[in-house]
Amino acid sequence: MSDKKTPIKVTLESGKKYAWCTCSHSENQPFCDGSHRKHKATPSLTFEVEETKEASLCTCKLTNNPPYCDGSHRK
C-alpha cells in the first residue's frame, strides 16, 4: 500500500465502472473494498470514464475534484 497522502496512478478503461474509496479504510486504495461497511464510514464514489486514460487518483481524500488528485495533499 502506498503512503496515504500520495496519489496513485492508474489506467482507467473506457466504459468500466469504478468505486473510489472515500473513507480511507480500503486495503485496495484508491478503490473501495467494502471496508466502509465495517467501519460505518462514507460509501464509495462510483464513476466511469468515456475514454481509456491514465489518471492520478486521490488517496488523501481532501481533493475538491474526486476521485482525481488536485494536489490538496501538499497543502
C-alpha positions in Angstrom: 0.0 0.0 0.0 1.2 3.5 -0.8 1.7 6.5 1.5 -1.9 7.6 2.5 -1.3 11.0 1.0 0.3 10.1 -2.3 -1.9 9.9 -5.3 -2.0 6.5 -7.1 -1.6 6.4 -10.9 -4.0 4.0 -12.6 -5.2 3.2 -16.1 -8.9 3.7 -16.3 -10.7 1.8 -19.0 -13.5 3.3 -21.1 -17.0 2.1 -20.0 -15.7 0.2 -16.9 -17.4 1.2 -13.6 -15.1 2.1 -10.7 -15.7 2.6 -7.0 -13.3 5.1 -5.5 -12.8 4.8 -1.7 -13.9 7.9 0.2 -13.3 6.6 3.7 -9.6 5.6 3.7 -10.3 2.2 5.2 -9.9 0.2 2.0 -6.9 -2.1 1.7 -7.2 -1.7 -2.1 -6.6 2.0 -2.4 -7.6 4.0 -4.3 -10.5 1.7 -4.9 -13.2 0.6 -2.5 -13.1 -2.9 -1.0 -16.3 -2.5 1.1 -14.5 -1.7 4.3 -16.7 1.3 4.9 -19.5 -1.0 5.9 -17.5 -2.5 8.8 -16.4 1.0 9.9 -19.8 2.6 9.3 -18.0 5.2 7.1 -18.8 7.0 3.9 -19.7 4.9 0.9 -17.7 4.7 -2.2 -18.0 7.1 -5.1 -18.8 5.3 -8.3 -17.6 6.6 -11.7 -16.7 5.7 -15.2 -14.7 7.4 -17.9 -15.6 7.9 -21.5 -12.2 7.1 -22.9 -9.3 4.9 -21.6 -6.8 7.1 -19.8 -4.1 7.3 -17.1 -5.1 9.3 -14.1 -3.8 10.1 -10.6 -6.5 9.2 -8.1 -6.6 10.8 -4.7 -5.7 8.9 -1.5 -5.7 11.7 1.0 -9.5 12.2 0.4 -9.1 16.0 0.5 -9.4 16.6 -3.2 -12.0 19.1 -4.5 -12.2 17.0 -7.7 -13.0 13.5 -6.6 -11.7 10.9 -7.4 -8.9 12.8 -9.1 -5.9 14.2 -7.2 -5.9 18.0 -7.2 -2.7 18.5 -5.1 -4.6 19.0 -1.8 -2.3 16.6 -0.1 0.5 19.1 -0.4 -1.3 21.9 1.4 
